[in-house]
Amino acid sequence: MRVGARSQPIWRWEAVVDGMKEAGKWPKDRPADFEGHKKFVEENKDILKPHQNLTLEMELEALPQMYPYFDAYRWRILKAKDDTGGYVTTDHPVCVHRPGGGINYGQQFAPGFGLSDRDILFPLSSKVALIGRLEGEEDLIEVGRHSVASFNATVMGYAMKQIYAADDQYYYTRSAPQALGSGSTLLQDPNLKVRED
């Protein structure tokens, strides 16, 4: 960076504040400089609460920009066979994943959504899941226990705090040479880490 050049985060902060001021949404009694506002938030974090609809509003605003990416993907429907234990979901159900990347327990931030070497995994129910790829077939296939377990391991790796399942009879893959893990013994699995607050 050149001496005297503004850092990019500060420039972005100033642009956001300017936009909010123009829209009449910046509180008049709040500091507008980054450090001043950061100090204000730290001193008042117990009383500052985001509006309940904030996340929904942000997602709806992002949808028009995201739709072309979703539309470009080829979607395969994965139907779990009866003896597979079924799919799980989590509190972070949409997973952007590099295929062949192995098991990554504790994944928190997804790689780039628009990259061509990424799959999008999304469980719809305990029996049906979607996988999106930029290339491939758009069809419905039945998958066995190992495929469902592999899907589950990836989805579980993106969980923030919670995993949901129809019951505790689901499976997930573990690193070789370990056998498939089972939902009934999940809490005893040393491979999985519980996220701390």
trRosetta pair geometry for C-beta under 8 A, 3 or more apart (Angstrom, degrees):
i j d omega theta_ij theta_ji phi_ij phi_ji
1 5 5.3 -140 178 65 93 125
1 7 7.0 -18 -133 -98 159 72
2 5 4.2 91 63 -25 90 122
6 10 5.3 -117 -179 82 100 118
6 11 5.0 116 117 -60 124 96
7 10 4.9 86 64 11 85 104
7 11 7.0 -153 94 -7 42 90
8 11 5.5 -56 -146 37 35 114
8 12 6.3 35 157 -19 68 104
9 12 5.6 -55 -148 37 33 111
9 13 6.3 38 152 -24 66 103
9 34 7.9 88 128 -125 95 154
10 13 5.4 -49 -148 32 34 115
10 14 6.5 34 154 -18 65 103
10 34 5.9 -95 -122 -21 80 151
11 14 5.9 -55 -151 36 30 110
11 15 6.5 31 151 -19 64 106
12 15 5.6 -55 -149 36 34 112
12 16 6.4 34 154 -19 67 104
13 16 5.9 -57 -152 35 30 110
13 17 6.4 27 154 -16 66 107
13 34 4.8 37 140 -85 166 109
14 17 5.8 -54 -145 39 32 110
14 18 6.2 34 156 -20 66 107
14 34 8.0 -65 -53 -44 72 101
15 18 5.7 -53 -145 37 29 112
15 19 6.4 30 155 -19 63 107
16 19 5.8 -57 -150 37 29 111
16 20 6.4 26 154 -16 65 107
17 20 5.8 -57 -147 38 31 109
17 21 6.2 33 154 -21 66 106
17 26 6.2 64 -160 -102 70 143
17 32 5.0 112 -169 -166 142 98
18 21 5.7 -54 -147 35 30 112
18 22 6.4 31 154 -19 64 106
19 22 5.7 -54 -148 35 31 112
19 23 6.4 19 156 -9 65 110
20 23 5.8 -62 -145 45 32 105
20 25 4.5 -93 -162 76 83 96
20 26 4.2 104 119 -56 108 92
21 24 7.6 37 -179 -74 31 26
21 25 7.8 -100 -64 51 20 61
21 26 4.5 -25 -77 17 65 136
21 32 7.5 16 -62 -121 125 139
26 30 7.0 -128 174 61 80 113
26 32 6.7 33 -180 -102 142 106
27 30 4.2 69 80 -2 108 117
30 37 6.6 52 161 -113 102 90
30 40 6.2 132 -152 150 87 170
31 36 3.1 -110 154 132 152 121
31 37 5.0 -148 87 -62 92 62
31 39 7.5 20 43 55 151 99
31 40 5.6 176 28 -29 106 133
32 36 7.2 19 47 73 32 126
32 37 6.7 22 -136 -52 12 117
33 36 4.4 75 64 16 93 112
33 37 6.6 -175 80 -10 42 89
34 37 6.1 -65 -147 39 23 105
34 38 6.1 25 157 -22 64 109
35 38 5.6 -51 -143 35 31 114
35 39 6.4 32 156 -18 64 104
36 39 5.9 -54 -151 35 30 110
36 40 6.5 32 150 -20 63 106
37 40 5.4 -51 -148 35 36 116
37 41 6.4 37 154 -19 67 102
38 41 5.9 -54 -150 35 30 109
38 42 6.4 29 153 -17 64 107
39 42 5.8 -55 -146 38 31 111
39 43 6.2 25 158 -14 66 110
40 43 6.0 -63 -147 41 27 107
40 44 6.1 -13 165 14 65 117
41 44 6.4 -81 -139 55 24 87
41 45 6.1 55 161 -75 66 82
41 48 6.4 -57 -139 24 72 166
42 45 6.1 -14 -142 -32 26 113
44 47 5.2 -60 -176 50 86 100
44 48 5.2 85 120 -29 97 106
45 48 5.9 -56 -127 38 32 107
50 54 4.4 -57 165 1 116 158
50 55 7.9 83 127 -34 140 78
51 54 4.8 127 64 -46 79 92
53 56 5.0 -63 -162 50 68 114
53 57 5.4 72 139 -29 90 103
54 57 5.9 -59 -148 36 26 110
54 58 6.4 24 157 -18 64 107
55 58 5.7 -56 -149 36 31 111
55 59 6.3 29 154 -18 66 106
56 59 5.8 -56 -147 37 31 110
56 60 6.3 28 156 -17 66 107
57 60 5.9 -56 -145 38 30 109
57 61 6.3 30 155 -19 64 107
58 61 5.8 -57 -149 37 29 111
58 62 6.4 24 154 -16 64 110
59 62 5.8 -61 -148 39 31 108
59 63 6.7 53 151 -47 64 93
60 63 5.6 -29 -153 -2 35 121
61 64 7.8 -53 178 20 36 97
62 65 5.7 -68 -166 46 56 108
62 66 5.6 44 143 -20 87 116
63 66 5.7 -67 -138 43 31 106
63 67 6.1 46 165 -44 69 98
64 67 6.1 -35 -142 8 28 117
65 68 7.8 -58 178 22 33 99
66 69 5.6 -62 -167 39 55 113
66 70 6.2 48 144 -18 84 106
66 113 7.6 -25 -135 127 96 157
67 70 5.6 -58 -146 40 37 109
67 71 5.9 36 158 -21 71 109
68 71 5.5 -56 -142 39 31 114
68 72 6.4 36 157 -27 64 104
69 72 5.8 -53 -151 28 30 112
69 73 7.2 35 152 -27 60 99
69 113 6.0 53 163 134 156 110
69 114 5.5 -94 -117 -95 127 82
70 73 6.0 -52 -162 19 37 114
70 132 7.4 -53 -145 -152 63 166
72 134 6.2 -5 135 -125 101 85
73 120 6.3 -32 -128 23 163 126
73 132 3.6 24 164 -180 142 115
73 133 6.4 121 -156 55 88 17
73 134 6.1 -69 -110 -82 59 47
74 132 6.8 148 68 -155 39 64
74 133 5.5 -30 57 70 93 73
74 134 6.9 70 6 172 91 11
74 135 6.6 14 13 -173 135 9
74 136 4.8 180 86 67 136 78
74 137 6.7 143 155 85 131 13
74 138 5.0 -119 -169 -60 85 88
75 130 5.6 -23 -162 -161 104 111
75 131 7.4 148 -153 76 55 39
75 132 5.1 -25 -96 -97 71 84
75 138 5.7 43 58 -128 60 93
76 130 7.2 140 73 -158 48 57
76 131 5.0 -19 61 63 100 91
76 132 7.6 179 19 -83 70 34
76 133 7.4 13 -4 12 110 102
76 136 6.6 -56 -42 128 121 126
76 137 6.1 66 -92 86 108 80
76 138 6.6 -136 -77 -125 57 36
76 139 6.0 -1 -129 54 81 63
76 140 7.6 157 -171 -92 63 29
76 141 6.6 -7 180 12 110 105
77 128 6.4 -21 -170 -160 98 101
77 129 7.7 148 -160 79 52 40
77 130 6.2 -32 -103 -100 56 69
77 139 7.2 -113 34 115 83 36
77 140 4.2 -20 71 -108 113 78
77 141 7.4 153 82 21 62 57
78 128 7.1 143 78 -158 57 49
78 129 4.6 -20 62 66 109 89
78 130 7.1 -176 15 -87 87 17
78 131 6.1 53 -25 -6 121 106
78 141 6.3 -18 -113 68 58 83
78 143 5.1 -7 -165 -1 100 132
78 147 7.3 -143 -160 139 129 122
78 148 7.8 165 149 -91 123 73
78 151 6.9 174 107 -77 161 158
79 127 6.4 6 -155 157 71 86
79 128 5.8 -16 -104 -101 65 75
79 140 6.1 37 -17 -180 114 99
79 141 7.0 -168 27 94 84 34
79 142 5.0 -43 78 -102 100 63
79 143 7.0 148 68 14 45 76
80 84 4.4 -124 -174 61 103 145
80 85 7.9 -91 177 64 139 46
80 86 5.3 138 97 -113 163 47
80 87 6.0 -158 -41 -29 140 86
80 126 7.4 -77 41 143 145 58
80 127 5.1 -129 44 -147 101 51
80 128 7.3 -123 4 -62 86 32
80 129 7.5 65 -40 0 98 100
80 142 7.8 61 179 -157 4 68
80 143 6.3 -41 -104 67 48 87
80 148 4.9 64 -121 -96 108 136
81 84 5.2 112 62 -28 73 110
81 142 5.5 75 -68 174 87 106
81 143 6.8 -136 -12 84 89 37
81 144 5.5 -4 20 -105 134 50
81 145 7.4 -69 61 -45 110 64
81 148 7.9 -129 32 -29 74 133
83 144 7.9 -9 74 -152 95 75
83 145 6.2 -53 111 -62 85 111
84 143 7.3 62 -96 103 155 77
84 144 6.3 176 -88 179 108 35
84 145 4.5 -168 -119 -95 68 58
84 147 7.9 -47 -131 63 134 78
84 148 4.1 79 177 23 130 157
84 149 7.6 -142 -168 -36 89 77
84 171 7.0 -112 176 30 61 113
85 145 6.9 69 9 -132 97 90
85 148 6.7 165 59 115 84 137
85 149 7.6 56 51 -75 126 84
85 169 4.9 -147 -131 126 92 73
85 170 4.0 141 146 -121 113 38
85 171 4.7 125 36 -6 151 82
85 182 7.7 -138 -121 -135 158 77
85 183 7.2 169 179 -1 129 115
86 126 3.7 7 -180 173 138 92
86 127 5.9 -52 -125 -71 99 52
86 148 7.0 -129 -174 -175 6 141
86 165 7.0 132 94 -160 111 94
86 166 5.7 5 90 21 160 124
86 169 7.7 66 25 87 99 87
86 170 5.6 -79 68 -98 74 99
87 123 4.3 179 148 -134 133 122
87 124 8.0 62 73 42 153 53
87 125 7.1 101 57 97 118 38
87 126 5.5 -175 51 -147 71 35
87 127 7.1 -127 13 -26 100 10
87 128 7.4 -85 13 60 140 23
87 129 5.0 149 -97 -54 159 118
87 148 6.3 -117 -74 -157 68 98
87 151 6.4 -46 -118 108 99 127
87 152 6.3 -167 -141 -80 55 90
87 155 7.5 63 -172 16 93 162
87 170 7.4 38 180 -132 4 132
88 123 6.7 -137 86 -56 32 174
88 126 7.9 26 -78 -117 34 75
88 152 5.0 76 22 -138 104 101
88 155 6.0 173 82 94 88 130
88 156 6.3 34 85 -67 139 95
88 163 5.5 0 172 -177 134 100
88 164 6.4 150 -169 76 78 48
88 165 4.5 -43 -110 -81 89 96
88 170 5.4 130 -52 135 101 170
88 172 7.5 -31 11 -68 134 114
88 183 7.4 157 -77 -89 128 123
89 93 4.7 -4 -164 -111 100 116
89 123 4.5 -143 -81 75 90 129
89 155 6.6 -77 -120 169 38 138
89 163 7.7 155 85 -160 35 56
89 164 5.0 -20 69 63 83 103
89 165 7.7 162 24 -76 61 51
90 93 5.7 168 53 -79 66 61
90 155 5.9 171 -5 157 112 88
90 156 6.5 146 -61 -111 131 41
90 158 6.3 161 63 86 148 81
90 159 3.7 -123 -152 -98 143 89
90 160 7.3 142 154 15 113 64
90 162 6.2 152 -158 91 68 61
90 163 5.2 -33 -100 -105 87 57
90 164 6.6 175 -91 13 29 81
91 159 6.2 78 36 -153 81 75
91 160 5.0 -75 86 40 116 102
91 161 5.9 0 30 48 148 75
91 162 4.5 79 -28 49 114 98
91 164 8.0 109 -48 -19 63 105
92 95 7.7 84 126 -76 89 77
92 158 4.8 -127 103 139 116 95
92 159 5.8 168 35 -119 100 28
92 160 5.1 110 -29 -24 120 91
93 122 6.2 68 141 -142 96 71
93 123 6.1 -104 -161 43 109 87
93 155 6.9 4 -144 -155 57 109
93 158 7.9 134 -109 95 10 126
94 120 6.7 -15 -171 -168 90 98
94 121 7.6 155 -159 78 42 53
94 122 5.3 -4 -110 -95 70 101
95 107 7.7 72 -142 93 108 142
95 110 6.8 178 -160 -103 48 119
95 120 7.1 150 79 -158 52 48
95 121 4.3 -13 61 57 107 100
95 122 7.3 -175 24 -68 72 54
95 154 5.8 139 135 142 162 100
95 155 5.7 -131 -24 -103 142 58
95 157 7.7 79 -130 69 138 91
95 158 4.7 -158 -102 -18 103 155
96 110 3.8 84 50 -178 106 130
96 111 5.9 -134 119 58 109 66
96 112 7.5 -129 149 93 146 21
96 113 5.3 -98 -107 -98 151 67
96 118 5.3 4 -177 178 89 132
96 119 7.6 163 -155 81 44 43
96 120 5.8 -20 -99 -101 65 72
97 101 6.7 -144 178 32 82 130
97 110 7.6 -76 -59 -138 51 96
97 111 7.9 106 -114 29 19 104
97 118 6.6 133 66 -160 30 77
97 119 5.1 -29 69 64 87 92
97 120 7.7 145 21 -99 78 23
97 121 5.8 9 12 -2 128 115
97 154 5.4 9 -108 -167 161 131
98 101 4.1 86 83 -47 97 130
98 111 6.2 31 -41 26 102 151
98 117 6.0 24 -134 128 91 96
98 118 5.9 -56 -84 -104 59 65
98 119 7.5 136 -118 15 12 82
99 117 7.6 -122 32 174 85 74
99 119 5.1 75 -51 -18 98 124
101 104 6.6 -17 123 -29 111 122
102 175 7.8 28 -173 -104 107 91
103 153 5.3 -55 -124 155 104 133
103 154 7.7 -121 -124 -74 60 61
103 157 7.0 -178 -174 -69 67 138
103 173 6.2 -143 -81 101 126 100
103 174 7.0 40 -95 -143 176 29
103 175 5.8 -127 42 -65 135 77
104 107 4.6 65 116 -60 114 106
104 154 7.6 42 42 -125 86 64
104 157 4.9 91 88 -171 69 150
105 153 7.7 -68 -75 -173 80 87
105 156 7.4 -22 -121 111 77 98
105 157 5.1 -119 -111 -112 31 90
105 191 5.7 156 -26 148 162 88
105 192 5.5 -132 -159 -108 138 57
105 193 6.4 123 135 13 112 86
106 157 6.4 -44 20 -156 28 75
106 192 7.8 157 -48 -152 87 54
106 193 5.0 13 -76 50 126 116
106 195 7.4 146 -133 -74 87 89
107 110 7.5 61 155 -84 117 56
107 157 4.2 53 11 143 104 102
107 158 5.0 -34 82 -82 107 62
108 158 7.6 139 -105 -140 21 56
108 160 7.8 77 -131 -104 81 70
108 195 7.9 114 -94 -107 112 132
110 113 7.0 49 120 -66 127 78
110 158 7.2 20 -71 -122 94 124
111 115 6.4 -45 134 28 108 143
111 118 6.1 -156 86 -98 111 127
112 115 4.3 93 87 -24 107 109
112 118 6.9 -150 84 -35 64 151
113 118 6.9 -135 -142 97 28 156
113 120 7.6 39 -145 -83 85 112
115 118 4.8 88 76 -13 93 116
116 134 5.2 -67 -142 33 74 157
116 135 8.0 37 -172 -10 99 101
119 131 5.6 -16 -175 -169 117 97
119 132 6.6 145 -166 71 61 53
119 133 5.6 -28 -110 -82 79 85
120 130 7.6 -11 107 116 92 99
120 131 7.0 154 77 -158 55 45
120 132 3.9 -3 51 51 107 109
120 133 7.9 -163 21 -61 74 42
121 129 6.9 -1 -169 170 82 121
121 130 7.4 159 -155 88 38 61
121 131 5.6 -8 -102 -106 68 78
121 151 6.3 179 -155 -152 134 87
121 154 5.8 78 36 107 166 131
121 155 6.1 -121 121 -72 127 89
122 129 6.6 166 88 -165 45 77
122 130 4.6 -7 62 58 97 102
122 131 7.8 177 25 -79 68 37
122 132 7.7 26 6 -7 109 104
123 126 8.0 31 178 -89 119 29
123 128 7.8 127 -165 95 60 49
123 129 4.5 -41 -109 -107 57 100
123 130 7.9 -164 -82 23 16 68
123 151 7.5 123 -75 148 98 118
123 155 6.0 27 -21 -114 118 160
124 128 4.6 -34 65 100 116 98
124 129 6.0 -178 10 -102 79 34
124 130 6.2 76 -36 -17 108 94
125 128 4.9 40 43 40 96 88
126 165 6.9 89 -110 -162 109 63
126 166 4.1 0 -83 -29 158 125
126 170 7.9 -121 -149 -82 99 118
129 151 6.0 123 90 174 169 151
131 151 7.8 -105 -69 -116 117 116
133 136 4.4 50 75 13 129 132
143 147 3.8 -98 179 88 120 142
143 148 5.9 147 109 -49 110 79
143 151 7.9 83 109 -17 155 133
144 147 5.6 95 57 16 62 102
144 148 7.1 -123 112 -2 30 96
145 148 5.9 -62 -146 41 28 108
145 149 6.0 29 157 -21 67 110
145 171 6.0 33 -174 47 94 151
145 180 7.3 -53 151 -81 109 169
146 149 5.5 -54 -143 38 31 113
146 150 6.3 34 156 -22 64 104
146 173 7.2 58 -160 -79 70 111
146 180 7.5 -126 -106 -79 65 127
147 150 5.8 -52 -148 34 30 112
147 151 6.5 33 152 -18 63 104
148 151 5.6 -53 -150 36 33 114
148 152 6.2 35 151 -21 66 107
148 170 7.8 -119 140 -157 114 89
148 171 6.8 83 98 62 99 98
149 152 5.6 -52 -146 36 31 114
149 153 6.5 36 154 -24 64 102
149 171 4.0 -45 -96 116 107 101
149 172 5.2 164 -164 -124 75 18
149 173 4.7 110 131 -44 101 74
149 180 5.1 -65 -143 -137 157 120
149 181 7.8 146 -159 46 111 69
150 153 5.8 -48 -149 29 31 112
150 154 6.8 29 153 -16 61 103
150 172 8.0 131 -72 -157 16 56
150 173 4.8 24 -89 -11 59 136
151 154 6.0 -61 -159 35 31 109
151 155 6.3 24 152 -14 67 110
152 155 5.7 -58 -144 41 32 108
152 156 5.9 32 158 -20 68 109
152 170 6.1 167 -123 160 157 120
152 171 6.7 141 43 92 151 50
152 172 4.2 -115 105 -97 112 88
152 173 7.6 138 64 4 88 71
153 156 5.8 -55 -143 39 27 111
153 157 6.4 36 154 -29 60 105
153 172 4.3 132 -70 -176 75 97
153 173 4.5 -68 -29 48 148 80
153 174 7.4 -170 -111 -66 134 42
153 181 7.8 111 -90 36 99 117
154 157 5.7 -54 -156 26 30 117
154 158 7.3 19 153 -12 61 103
155 158 6.2 -64 -162 35 35 105
155 159 7.5 58 142 -47 63 87
156 159 5.5 -23 -161 -12 46 119
156 163 5.6 10 -121 -106 91 130
156 172 5.8 -9 6 -124 147 155
156 192 7.5 -55 149 -116 123 124
159 162 6.3 -143 -167 66 115 32
159 163 5.4 -48 -99 -69 157 80
159 195 8.0 -155 110 -9 79 123
160 195 6.3 -71 178 39 50 160
161 194 7.9 46 -137 -165 66 80
161 195 5.9 -98 -86 55 69 115
163 186 7.4 -120 64 178 149 161
165 168 6.8 111 86 -88 133 36
165 170 4.9 -115 -145 -8 144 137
165 183 5.6 -90 56 -121 167 155
166 170 7.7 118 39 -51 81 110
167 170 7.5 150 76 -24 62 83
167 183 7.3 133 115 91 54 147
168 182 7.5 64 155 152 81 87
168 183 4.0 -157 -163 114 58 107
168 184 4.3 100 140 -79 117 65
168 186 7.6 -128 -149 -2 97 111
169 182 7.3 -29 -145 -164 36 101
169 183 6.2 -38 7 46 12 118
169 184 6.8 28 -85 -39 47 106
170 182 7.4 147 82 -157 44 54
170 183 4.4 66 48 -32 82 126
171 180 4.5 4 -168 163 117 131
171 181 6.7 140 -161 76 60 51
171 182 5.9 -30 -102 -99 66 59
171 183 7.5 -90 -63 -18 29 81
172 180 6.8 147 67 -169 30 82
172 181 4.8 -23 64 64 86 106
172 183 7.8 96 -9 -61 100 70
172 186 8.0 62 23 -106 127 102
173 180 6.2 -54 -99 -117 46 76
173 181 7.4 32 113 16 3 89
174 178 4.0 -52 101 94 122 130
174 179 7.3 33 43 77 118 34
174 180 6.9 153 8 -132 90 26
174 181 5.0 98 -42 -33 114 103
174 189 7.5 -143 -96 -154 132 124
174 191 5.7 166 -139 4 108 167
175 178 5.9 62 71 21 57 115
175 191 7.0 175 9 -122 100 141
178 181 7.6 16 140 -54 121 83
178 191 7.8 -149 47 -43 174 143
181 185 7.0 -129 -166 78 79 96
181 186 6.7 84 158 -100 118 66
181 189 5.5 20 -136 -99 135 142
181 191 7.6 -119 -68 46 143 129
182 185 5.2 60 69 26 94 93
182 186 7.2 -116 99 -49 46 72
183 186 5.3 -12 -147 -34 41 118
185 188 5.0 -54 -178 45 83 112
185 189 6.6 106 124 -49 83 86
186 189 5.7 -43 -158 1 39 119
186 192 6.9 -1 -177 26 80 160
189 192 4.8 56 93 11 111 106
